[in-house]
């Protein structure tokens, strides 16, 4: 019997109720059984639903049924006929299993040893093949094609199929996991579009990101349709997931969105082999039942595919329900053990739990008992589930398919705890596997070289290959496949950037506001504005974007069916089926997934869209860096806007809101181009360049994401200087204001909100100490570092061919005196360029945790403010003998540098 901790594995409908008349109960049950026998399960379902509805109307309490018995959801009499040639499909499915395993095995040859996973695809092959032969539409389908999120560890199966299809060669299979040493033939370990941009669409092997991204991909498909940009009504999103993967928070965290948006264009297929990477998912429980309750509670349609057709007759004979009872009560750990043992073991330990069930299999041999398949390996059952999922309307569907990890690989692999890490086969394993699959490969071919067992291809004119290719042709082409031509689009006109270049006049404005103004003007651009997809996680008012609500409106496929409380206001909250703004709520993970879906639309839909995801700076790379990494892998394009940036600028919010390091985290993502602009005109040039970089026609790498850190502190935004150094802005540094006084010389470098501090420091140095300081705006420490490293590498690998001078060194050529660099981020950020400049260099940074306080006090505490820049410059000049050695001490005392209450850099204001 199940322990009390596993009460959730049963429906519990009659728990805590007493049967006051057992005879009457039996009569009701017999009547219901008669209904099923005479009119079938579909009629019985309707009667049950009608009774439940009537019971509710009469206030008869009936609990929600979140967990059903541990049997298939689709009754046998409702299963559709299987439309394919099962024998032909079975034959080439065997070829696929063999080739996938051999490919991984070959990659484990001692001199290579790059690993791979044999067991994952073995367990999921049927789930894949039913879809590939009958459901998954390719990119040439008239409806646009489906998007399929494959299980990452099962990639060898995708490669094995592409080999049979003629898309991959044997040479490429032998280059599995050898992307550089066997270039250009190398195959990536998992689905990596960046590594194989013509093949893979979605990276999925970082557990949890696949299911999350699949939900938002399905939402984005509907978004495009509802906005009238593209008809996606005939496209479906499929996500193949593992039951162990469902422990990831991201796997389950957005289920309600799929239900609320009624995403019936989405199907999750959870491969319930009951195993994680190390052992059982729920050894003492039942993961299928848990997931059924979870998904059903979240509003999903749930289909269980637990048992193959061989069980149908046994279940039909189970008149007293003993077999179902044992299925319900058997724990996952035991189910795993059964498939690692034998038919005799299953007879004794499973069917032997009850005299009635033991009698059910009395006439069956141990081999016949062993051949009782689980549902994930039965073509008929899986086909029925997929068809039901496609026909279900109004809800997303999850298919919980019970299978065996390492299915068909033999007793050394099947259902073993270590099977995920097992990467090679023994000679005996290979022969047994060959025999099981009936592969026409001789003992001699296997024995000749253990690590060179041959692949098998029956020939392009064989019935199997002709059938396979015909199925794909009918469904619209190969899957996976990634068309990705650079489409020409109309780019914004100069008018879109004019307002930002004018400055703020006598008023003060934060750089967040400067960016929002540019975004508003971009949305108004004819033939371009419709491509902008603003993504805001419930902070639009903070960022001054509530003005977008009445015009752009918030996307909601259900419209706005309530009377808005602020309907009389000019900036009322407006939701619409045609809304432009994606507003995922307090949900940075979901917003990042939406960003990925929109930013890859150029490939998935052939329709370039430009996501602009604006968020609290701390909650971007700090919280969702793994998603941004996957977005880079998926070749996502778009703008990431870290608003309310900086460790001292957000004032009262405190430690977990104060971002002092996101540019450093962002710098670790090679696809991210980071800028820390100080002024609106800088932002205008950066945004313009970003759009042209990602969506223009120049011959360059378009697969980048632009990350801008902007601030909520208002200060005067100057108009763009006539002779502004645009190249310097875009490459990372330009001279903002040269010194106006002759004297000992220093260089002040600053970025973002720190630029006004540097300008103030320039004034103080001149007025109080007679020191001449040039002020440089560093728009990107990160890009300057990347350029410097690239120059060093070129020199390292090409000695004697001349040395390219890094851009930062070119800009600072002739700039004499020590450098003091400051920003509102940790000193690691300006330190990025230290090695590329010959000057003495000092970094001032907001190192440590942030805290709630005034801007002036926080900047004085971290010693990044204008007076700290002054003192640091004086110290370096004194060390050089260019000012009196007593000067720094006098300055410290004059400006009360140790007193946090004496800071003056910054002002109040700006939303937070």
Secondary structure, DSSP 8 states (H G I E B T S, - for coil): ---GGGGGGS--TTTT---S-HHHHHHHHHHHHHHHHHHHHHHHHHHHHHHHHHHHHTT----------SS-SS-GGG-----S-HHHHHHHHHHHHHHHHHHHHHTTSTTT-----SHHHHHHHHHHHHHHHHT---TTSTT---EEE--GGGHHHHHHHHHHHTSS-HHHHTTBT-TTTTTTS-B-SS--TTT-TTT------STTHHHHHHHHHHHHHHHHHHTTS---TT--EEEEEETTGGGSHHHHTTHHHHHHTT-TTEEEEEEE-SB-SSSBSSTTS-HHHHHHHHHHHTT-EEEEE-B-GGGHHHHHH-TTSHHHHHHHH--HHHHHHHHTS-HHHHHHHTGGGSHHHHHHTTTS-HHHHHT--BGGG-HHHHHHHHHHHHH--SS-EEEEEE--TTTTS-TTTTT-TTGGG-----HHHHHHHHHHHT----HHHHHH-GGG-------TTSHHHHHHHHHHHHHTS-SS-------------THHHHHHHT--TTSEE-HHHHHHHHHHHHHT-TTTGGGEEEEESS-TTTTT-GGGTTTT-EE-TT---S--TTTTSTT---EETT--BB---S-HHHHHHHHHHHHTHHHHTS---EEEEEEEGGGSHHHHHHHHHHHHHTT--EEEEEES-SSSTTGGG-TTT--SSHHHHHHTSTTEEEE---SHHHHHHHHHHHHHHHHSSSSS----EEEEE--S--EE-----TT--HHHHHHTEEEEE--SS-SSEEEEEE-GGGHHHHHHHHHHHHHHH--EEEEEEES-HHHHHHHHHHHHHHHHHSTTS-----HHHHHHTT--S-EEEE-SS-HHHHGGGGGG--S-EEEE---S---SS-HHHHHHHHT-SHHHHHHHHHHHHHHTTSS-TTHHHHHHHHTTTT-GGG--S--S-S--
